[in-house]
Amino acid sequence: RDALAETPIRSIMAFQMFIAGETLGALNVYAEQPDAFGDESRTLGLIFAAHSSVAWNSARREAQFQRALTSRDIIGQAKGMIMER
């Protein structure tokens, strides 16, 4: 009860963020009013979590692609140095 008195939060919704069965994280929504979230809020939360998951996964894949390109360039440079010898 002490924790409840120390925070204004009275309602929480949490949505799993995932792509193809892989969990990426969670989207948490808080409100100061008790019972603040209804069916429309839940629907919007699911939609927002789904879109956020797609965007997050896209950004993550782009970062992986950039790291792979950098690694490939470094390997190519190393090959060139070895071939010079």
N, CA, C and O atoms as a Tinker XYZ file with bonds, in Angstrom:
   340  protein
     1  N      0.815000   -1.199000    0.000000    73     2
     2  CA     0.000000    0.000000    0.000000    64     1     3
     3  C      0.857000    1.262000    0.000000    63     2     4     5
     4  O      0.436000    2.277000   -0.555000    81     3
     5  N      2.036000    1.234000    0.598000    73     3     6
     6  CA     2.892000    2.418000    0.608000    64     5     7
     7  C      3.287000    2.821000   -0.805000    63     6     8     9
     8  O      3.311000    4.009000   -1.126000    81     7
     9  N      3.596000    1.848000   -1.649000    73     7    10
    10  CA     3.972000    2.150000   -3.031000    64     9    11
    11  C      2.808000    2.804000   -3.761000    63    10    12    13
    12  O      3.019000    3.711000   -4.566000    81    11
    13  N      1.601000    2.366000   -3.500000    73    11    14
    14  CA     0.421000    2.946000   -4.129000    64    13    15
    15  C      0.256000    4.407000   -3.725000    63    14    16    17
    16  O     -0.127000    5.238000   -4.548000    81    15
    17  N      0.536000    4.717000   -2.490000    73    15    18
    18  CA     0.408000    6.096000   -2.012000    64    17    19
    19  C      1.474000    7.006000   -2.611000    63    18    20    21
    20  O      1.272000    8.217000   -2.693000    81    19
    21  N      2.594000    6.448000   -3.024000    73    19    22
    22  CA     3.713000    7.246000   -3.525000    64    21    23
    23  C      3.650000    7.521000   -5.023000    63    22    24    25
    24  O      4.482000    8.273000   -5.531000    81    23
    25  N      2.708000    6.948000   -5.739000    73    23    26
    26  CA     2.612000    7.151000   -7.184000    64    25    27
    27  C      1.182000    7.528000   -7.569000    63    26    28    29
    28  O      0.226000    7.058000   -6.953000    81    27
    29  N      1.040000    8.375000   -8.588000    73    27    30
    30  CA    -0.309000    8.725000   -9.036000    64    29    31
    31  C     -0.911000    7.687000   -9.993000    63    30    32    33
    32  O     -2.068000    7.822000  -10.393000    81    31
    33  N     -0.157000    6.675000  -10.356000    73    31    34
    34  CA    -0.614000    5.694000  -11.343000    64    33    35
    35  C     -1.704000    4.810000  -10.737000    63    34    36    37
    36  O     -1.531000    4.216000   -9.673000    81    35
    37  N     -2.841000    4.742000  -11.454000    73    35    38
    38  CA    -3.961000    3.924000  -10.986000    64    37    39
    39  C     -4.411000    2.893000  -12.014000    63    38    40    41
    40  O     -5.178000    1.985000  -11.691000    81    39
    41  N     -3.935000    3.030000  -13.259000    73    39    42
    42  CA    -4.280000    2.060000  -14.308000    64    41    43
    43  C     -3.048000    1.788000  -15.156000    63    42    44    45
    44  O     -2.259000    2.690000  -15.437000    81    43
    45  N     -2.896000    0.536000  -15.559000    73    43    46
    46  CA    -1.758000    0.139000  -16.395000    64    45    47
    47  C     -2.254000   -0.829000  -17.470000    63    46    48    49
    48  O     -3.073000   -1.710000  -17.207000    81    47
    49  N     -1.738000   -0.643000  -18.685000    73    47    50
    50  CA    -1.927000   -1.628000  -19.754000    64    49    51
    51  C     -0.541000   -1.986000  -20.266000    63    50    52    53
    52  O      0.324000   -1.119000  -20.383000    81    51
    53  N     -0.330000   -3.245000  -20.567000    73    51    54
    54  CA     0.952000   -3.692000  -21.116000    64    53    55
    55  C      0.685000   -4.553000  -22.345000    63    54    56    57
    56  O     -0.189000   -5.421000  -22.342000    81    55
    57  N      1.463000   -4.289000  -23.399000    73    55    58
    58  CA     1.320000   -5.018000  -24.653000    64    57    59
    59  C      2.662000   -5.614000  -25.042000    63    58    60    61
    60  O      3.686000   -4.932000  -24.999000    81    59
    61  N      2.658000   -6.872000  -25.418000    73    59    62
    62  CA     3.878000   -7.527000  -25.890000    64    61    63
    63  C      4.207000   -7.009000  -27.284000    63    62    64    65
    64  O      3.333000   -6.920000  -28.146000    81    63
    65  N      5.462000   -6.673000  -27.496000    73    63    66
    66  CA     5.938000   -6.290000  -28.822000    64    65    67
    67  C      6.706000   -7.480000  -29.374000    63    66    68    69
    68  O      7.687000   -7.926000  -28.777000    81    67
    69  N      6.254000   -7.996000  -30.525000    73    67    70
    70  CA     6.891000   -9.191000  -31.079000    64    69    71
    71  C      6.796000   -9.196000  -32.594000    63    70    72    73
    72  O      5.935000   -8.545000  -33.186000    81    71
    73  N      7.703000   -9.947000  -33.205000    73    71    74
    74  CA     7.707000  -10.191000  -34.648000    64    73    75
    75  C      7.981000  -11.677000  -34.838000    63    74    76    77
    76  O      8.974000  -12.192000  -34.326000    81    75
    77  N      7.126000  -12.360000  -35.557000    73    75    78
    78  CA     7.310000  -13.777000  -35.893000    64    77    79
    79  C      7.689000  -14.614000  -34.674000    63    78    80    81
    80  O      8.602000  -15.437000  -34.739000    81    79
    81  N      6.997000  -14.405000  -33.586000    73    79    82
    82  CA     7.234000  -15.198000  -32.391000    64    81    83
    83  C      8.397000  -14.744000  -31.534000    63    82    84    85
    84  O      8.604000  -15.286000  -30.448000    81    83
    85  N      9.165000  -13.760000  -31.991000    73    83    86
    86  CA    10.300000  -13.250000  -31.213000    64    85    87
    87  C      9.860000  -12.013000  -30.432000    63    86    88    89
    88  O      9.406000  -11.032000  -31.020000    81    87
    89  N      9.995000  -12.064000  -29.118000    73    87    90
    90  CA     9.619000  -10.926000  -28.285000    64    89    91
    91  C     10.683000   -9.844000  -28.381000    63    90    92    93
    92  O     11.873000  -10.099000  -28.197000    81    91
    93  N     10.224000   -8.621000  -28.675000    73    91    94
    94  CA    11.130000   -7.479000  -28.782000    64    93    95
    95  C     11.112000   -6.622000  -27.526000    63    94    96    97
    96  O     12.080000   -5.920000  -27.236000    81    95
    97  N     10.029000   -6.676000  -26.791000    73    95    98
    98  CA     9.902000   -5.851000  -25.592000    64    97    99
    99  C      8.439000   -5.716000  -25.219000    63    98   100   101
   100  O      7.607000   -6.554000  -25.568000    81    99
   101  N      8.143000   -4.638000  -24.500000    73    99   102
   102  CA     6.773000   -4.389000  -24.065000    64   101   103
   103  C      6.461000   -2.905000  -24.196000    63   102   104   105
   104  O      7.331000   -2.053000  -24.021000    81   103
   105  N      5.223000   -2.620000  -24.501000    73   103   106
   106  CA     4.713000   -1.253000  -24.517000    64   105   107
   107  C      3.824000   -1.119000  -23.292000    63   106   108   109
   108  O      2.825000   -1.826000  -23.167000    81   107
   109  N      4.182000   -0.220000  -22.393000    73   107   110
   110  CA     3.417000   -0.011000  -21.170000    64   109   111
   111  C      2.750000    1.354000  -21.222000    63   110   112   113
   112  O      3.382000    2.348000  -21.581000    81   111
   113  N      1.476000    1.403000  -20.863000    73   111   114
   114  CA     0.699000    2.638000  -20.855000    64   113   115
   115  C      0.132000    2.815000  -19.451000    63   114   116   117
   116  O     -0.421000    1.881000  -18.871000    81   115
   117  N      0.276000    4.019000  -18.915000    73   115   118
   118  CA    -0.151000    4.303000  -17.547000    64   117   119
   119  C     -1.179000    5.435000  -17.533000    63   118   120   121
   120  O     -1.181000    6.283000  -18.425000    81   119
   121  N     -2.053000    5.450000  -16.521000    73   119   122
   122  CA    -3.019000    6.535000  -16.345000    64   121   123
   123  C     -3.198000    6.807000  -14.855000    63   122   124   125
   124  O     -3.017000    5.925000  -14.016000    81   123
   125  N     -3.555000    8.038000  -14.554000    73   123   126
   126  CA    -3.774000    8.417000  -13.160000    64   125   127
   127  C     -5.181000    8.071000  -12.673000    63   126   128   129
   128  O     -5.429000    8.044000  -11.467000    81   127
   129  N     -6.104000    7.805000  -13.604000    73   127   130
   130  CA    -7.476000    7.482000  -13.225000    64   129   131
   131  C     -7.651000    5.964000  -13.114000    63   130   132   133
   132  O     -7.136000    5.224000  -13.952000    81   131
   133  N     -8.366000    5.494000  -12.098000    73   131   134
   134  CA    -8.674000    4.063000  -12.019000    64   133   135
   135  C     -9.570000    3.648000  -13.193000    63   134   136   137
   136  O    -10.399000    4.435000  -13.648000    81   135
   137  N     -9.408000    2.450000  -13.668000    73   135   138
   138  CA   -10.216000    1.914000  -14.776000    64   137   139
   139  C    -10.238000    2.854000  -15.981000    63   138   140   141
   140  O    -11.283000    3.053000  -16.600000    81   139
   141  N     -9.090000    3.426000  -16.305000    73   139   142
   142  CA    -9.005000    4.429000  -17.374000    64   141   143
   143  C     -9.109000    3.825000  -18.766000    63   142   144   145
   144  O     -9.467000    4.523000  -19.715000    81   143
   145  N     -8.805000    2.557000  -18.904000    73   143   146
   146  CA    -8.706000    1.967000  -20.232000    64   145   147
   147  C     -9.889000    1.056000  -20.532000    63   146   148   149
   148  O    -10.220000    0.163000  -19.752000    81   147
   149  N    -10.513000    1.297000  -21.668000    73   147   150
   150  CA   -11.631000    0.467000  -22.114000    64   149   151
   151  C    -11.242000   -0.310000  -23.356000    63   150   152   153
   152  O    -10.062000   -0.444000  -23.683000    81   151
   153  N    -12.247000   -0.818000  -24.038000    73   151   154
   154  CA   -12.011000   -1.628000  -25.242000    64   153   155
   155  C    -11.288000   -0.845000  -26.331000    63   154   156   157
   156  O    -10.386000   -1.371000  -26.983000    81   155
   157  N    -11.681000    0.414000  -26.528000    73   155   158
   158  CA   -11.030000    1.223000  -27.563000    64   157   159
   159  C     -9.551000    1.438000  -27.234000    63   158   160   161
   160  O     -8.699000    1.370000  -28.120000    81   159
   161  N     -9.252000    1.694000  -25.974000    73   159   162
   162  CA    -7.857000    1.869000  -25.557000    64   161   163
   163  C     -7.053000    0.606000  -25.801000    63   162   164   165
   164  O     -5.912000    0.669000  -26.261000    81   163
   165  N     -7.640000   -0.537000  -25.496000    73   163   166
   166  CA    -6.949000   -1.810000  -25.712000    64   165   167
   167  C     -6.709000   -2.052000  -27.203000    63   166   168   169
   168  O     -5.635000   -2.505000  -27.598000    81   167
   169  N     -7.708000   -1.749000  -28.023000    73   167   170
   170  CA    -7.546000   -1.921000  -29.468000    64   169   171
   171  C     -6.446000   -1.012000  -30.003000    63   170   172   173
   172  O     -5.585000   -1.449000  -30.766000    81   171
   173  N     -6.480000    0.259000  -29.598000    73   171   174
   174  CA    -5.447000    1.201000  -30.043000    64   173   175
   175  C     -4.065000    0.791000  -29.540000    63   174   176   177
   176  O     -3.074000    0.932000  -30.256000    81   175
   177  N     -4.000000    0.286000  -28.317000    73   175   178
   178  CA    -2.726000   -0.182000  -27.772000    64   177   179
   179  C     -2.162000   -1.345000  -28.570000    63   178   180   181
   180  O     -0.963000   -1.392000  -28.846000    81   179
   181  N     -3.023000   -2.284000  -28.942000    73   179   182
   182  CA    -2.581000   -3.424000  -29.759000    64   181   183
   183  C     -2.069000   -2.962000  -31.119000    63   182   184   185
   184  O     -1.044000   -3.442000  -31.603000    81   183
   185  N     -2.796000   -2.023000  -31.729000    73   183   186
   186  CA    -2.376000   -1.505000  -33.037000    64   185   187
   187  C     -1.046000   -0.771000  -32.913000    63   186   188   189
   188  O     -0.140000   -0.978000  -33.721000    81   187
   189  N     -0.932000    0.083000  -31.904000    73   187   190
   190  CA     0.309000    0.838000  -31.721000    64   189   191
   191  C      1.479000   -0.097000  -31.425000    63   190   192   193
   192  O      2.577000    0.107000  -31.943000    81   191
   193  N      1.258000   -1.113000  -30.605000    73   191   194
   194  CA     2.322000   -2.076000  -30.297000    64   193   195
   195  C      2.738000   -2.840000  -31.551000    63   194   196   197
   196  O      3.925000   -3.095000  -31.755000    81   195
   197  N      1.776000   -3.206000  -32.387000    73   195   198
   198  CA     2.096000   -3.932000  -33.622000    64   197   199
   199  C      2.920000   -3.059000  -34.566000    63   198   200   201
   200  O      3.921000   -3.513000  -35.120000    81   199
   201  N      2.501000   -1.815000  -34.745000    73   199   202
   202  CA     3.241000   -0.908000  -35.629000    64   201   203
   203  C      4.629000   -0.594000  -35.068000    63   202   204   205
   204  O      5.606000   -0.513000  -35.813000    81   203
   205  N      4.701000   -0.420000  -33.766000    73   203   206
   206  CA     5.998000   -0.166000  -33.126000    64   205   207
   207  C      6.932000   -1.358000  -33.288000    63   206   208   209
   208  O      8.135000   -1.187000  -33.483000    81   207
   209  N      6.383000   -2.557000  -33.207000    73   207   210
   210  CA     7.191000   -3.768000  -33.381000    64   209   211
   211  C      7.778000   -3.835000  -34.784000    63   210   212   213
   212  O      8.950000   -4.167000  -34.962000    81   211
   213  N      6.957000   -3.519000  -35.776000    73   211   214
   214  CA     7.433000   -3.537000  -37.163000    64   213   215
   215  C      8.534000   -2.500000  -37.351000    63   214   216   217
   216  O      9.564000   -2.790000  -37.959000    81   215
   217  N      8.320000   -1.288000  -36.832000    73   215   218
   218  CA     9.324000   -0.228000  -36.963000    64   217   219
   219  C     10.610000   -0.592000  -36.226000    63   218   220   221
   220  O     11.706000   -0.402000  -36.754000    81   219
   221  N     10.478000   -1.111000  -35.014000    73   219   222
   222  CA    11.646000   -1.496000  -34.211000    64   221   223
   223  C     12.443000   -2.586000  -34.934000    63   222   224   225
   224  O     13.669000   -2.515000  -35.015000    81   223
   225  N     11.745000   -3.583000  -35.453000    73   223   226
   226  CA    12.410000   -4.681000  -36.147000    64   225   227
   227  C     13.103000   -4.189000  -37.412000    63   226   228   229
   228  O     14.204000   -4.635000  -37.735000    81   227
   229  N     12.467000   -3.280000  -38.118000    73   227   230
   230  CA    13.069000   -2.717000  -39.329000    64   229   231
   231  C     14.357000   -1.966000  -38.994000    63   230   232   233
   232  O     15.366000   -2.124000  -39.681000    81   231
   233  N     14.322000   -1.158000  -37.953000    73   231   234
   234  CA    15.519000   -0.416000  -37.536000    64   233   235
   235  C     16.619000   -1.372000  -37.081000    63   234   236   237
   236  O     17.796000   -1.161000  -37.370000    81   235
   237  N     16.228000   -2.406000  -36.379000    73   235   238
   238  CA    17.203000   -3.393000  -35.898000    64   237   239
   239  C     17.858000   -4.126000  -37.066000    63   238   240   241
   240  O     19.070000   -4.344000  -37.062000    81   239
   241  N     17.058000   -4.508000  -38.068000    73   239   242
   242  CA    17.608000   -5.200000  -39.239000    64   241   243
   243  C     18.533000   -4.286000  -40.037000    63   242   244   245
   244  O     19.557000   -4.734000  -40.552000    81   243
   245  N     18.178000   -3.017000  -40.142000    73   243   246
   246  CA    19.029000   -2.053000  -40.844000    64   245   247
   247  C     20.376000   -1.919000  -40.137000    63   246   248   249
   248  O     21.419000   -1.870000  -40.788000    81   247
   249  N     20.355000   -1.860000  -38.809000    73   247   250
   250  CA    21.603000   -1.770000  -38.042000    64   249   251
   251  C     22.451000   -3.028000  -38.249000    63   250   252   253
   252  O     23.670000   -2.931000  -38.391000    81   251
   253  N     21.823000   -4.196000  -38.268000    73   251   254
   254  CA    22.557000   -5.440000  -38.511000    64   253   255
   255  C     23.176000   -5.431000  -39.906000    63   254   256   257
   256  O     24.314000   -5.863000  -40.089000    81   255
   257  N     22.427000   -4.942000  -40.880000    73   255   258
   258  CA    22.919000   -4.866000  -42.251000    64   257   259
   259  C     24.133000   -3.938000  -42.335000    63   258   260   261
   260  O     25.120000   -4.264000  -42.994000    81   259
   261  N     24.061000   -2.794000  -41.674000    73   259   262
   262  CA    25.180000   -1.848000  -41.687000    64   261   263
   263  C     26.420000   -2.453000  -41.024000    63   262   264   265
   264  O     27.537000   -2.262000  -41.503000    81   263
   265  N     26.222000   -3.177000  -39.927000    73   263   266
   266  CA    27.361000   -3.840000  -39.264000    64   265   267
   267  C     27.974000   -4.888000  -40.182000    63   266   268   269
   268  O     29.196000   -5.027000  -40.237000    81   267
   269  N     27.130000   -5.626000  -40.904000    73   267   270
   270  CA    27.635000   -6.650000  -41.829000    64   269   271
   271  C     28.436000   -6.002000  -42.954000    63   270   272   273
   272  O     29.479000   -6.527000  -43.344000    81   271
   273  N     27.970000   -4.878000  -43.478000    73   271   274
   274  CA    28.712000   -4.180000  -44.531000    64   273   275
   275  C     30.062000   -3.687000  -44.027000    63   274   276   277
   276  O     31.072000   -3.806000  -44.720000    81   275
   277  N     30.073000   -3.138000  -42.826000    73   275   278
   278  CA    31.329000   -2.667000  -42.238000    64   277   279
   279  C     32.298000   -3.823000  -42.059000    63   278   280   281
   280  O     33.481000   -3.705000  -42.378000    81   279
   281  N     31.799000   -4.936000  -41.549000    73   279   282
   282  CA    32.635000   -6.122000  -41.348000    64   281   283
   283  C     33.183000   -6.622000  -42.676000    63   282   284   285
   284  O     34.350000   -7.002000  -42.773000    81   283
   285  N     32.336000   -6.620000  -43.694000    73   283   286
   286  CA    32.766000   -7.075000  -45.014000    64   285   287
   287  C     33.873000   -6.174000  -45.562000    63   286   288   289
   288  O     34.833000   -6.664000  -46.158000    81   287
   289  N     33.746000   -4.875000  -45.365000    73   287   290
   290  CA    34.777000   -3.937000  -45.823000    64   289   291
   291  C     36.107000   -4.186000  -45.113000    63   290   292   293
   292  O     37.167000   -4.160000  -45.739000    81   291
   293  N     36.045000   -4.427000  -43.809000    73   291   294
   294  CA    37.270000   -4.684000  -43.038000    64   293   295
   295  C     37.930000   -5.970000  -43.518000    63   294   296   297
   296  O     39.152000   -6.026000  -43.664000    81   295
   297  N     37.132000   -6.997000  -43.762000    73   295   298
   298  CA    37.675000   -8.267000  -44.264000    64   297   299
   299  C     38.302000   -8.060000  -45.636000    63   298   300   301
   300  O     39.369000   -8.604000  -45.920000    81   299
   301  N     37.645000   -7.277000  -46.487000    73   299   302
   302  CA    38.194000   -6.985000  -47.814000    64   301   303
   303  C     39.521000   -6.253000  -47.731000    63   302   304   305
   304  O     40.442000   -6.542000  -48.496000    81   303
   305  N     39.625000   -5.309000  -46.807000    73   303   306
   306  CA    40.883000   -4.585000  -46.620000    64   305   307
   307  C     41.985000   -5.529000  -46.146000    63   306   308   309
   308  O     43.123000   -5.450000  -46.608000    81   307
   309  N     41.637000   -6.415000  -45.228000    73   307   310
   310  CA    42.624000   -7.374000  -44.722000    64   309   311
   311  C     43.093000   -8.300000  -45.842000    63   310   312   313
   312  O     44.282000   -8.608000  -45.935000    81   311
   313  N     42.177000   -8.741000  -46.685000    73   311   314
   314  CA    42.562000   -9.590000  -47.822000    64   313   315
   315  C     43.535000   -8.851000  -48.734000    63   314   316   317
   316  O     44.530000   -9.415000  -49.190000    81   315
   317  N     43.234000   -7.589000  -48.991000    73   315   318
   318  CA    44.115000   -6.786000  -49.843000    64   317   319
   319  C     45.502000   -6.657000  -49.257000    63   318   320   321
   320  O     46.490000   -6.733000  -49.987000    81   319
   321  N     45.596000   -6.463000  -47.952000    73   319   322
   322  CA    46.901000   -6.337000  -47.296000    64   321   323
   323  C     47.676000   -7.648000  -47.393000    63   322   324   325
   324  O     48.887000   -7.640000  -47.615000    81   323
   325  N     46.983000   -8.768000  -47.228000    73   323   326
   326  CA    47.640000  -10.077000  -47.313000    64   325   327
   327  C     48.115000  -10.334000  -48.739000    63   326   328   329
   328  O     49.210000  -10.858000  -48.942000    81   327
   329  N     47.305000   -9.972000  -49.722000    73   327   330
   330  CA    47.668000  -10.208000  -51.119000    64   329   331
   331  C     48.854000   -9.340000  -51.545000    63   330   332   333
   332  O     49.602000   -9.721000  -52.446000    81   331
   333  N     49.036000   -8.179000  -50.912000    73   331   334
   334  CA    50.175000   -7.311000  -51.232000    64   333   335
   335  C     51.494000   -7.961000  -50.836000    63   334   336   337
   336  O     52.522000   -7.720000  -51.469000    81   335
   337  N     51.469000   -8.772000  -49.808000    73   335   338
   338  CA    52.692000   -9.381000  -49.286000    64   337   339
   339  C     53.075000  -10.480000  -50.183000    63   338   340
   340  O     54.081000  -11.148000  -49.947000    81   339
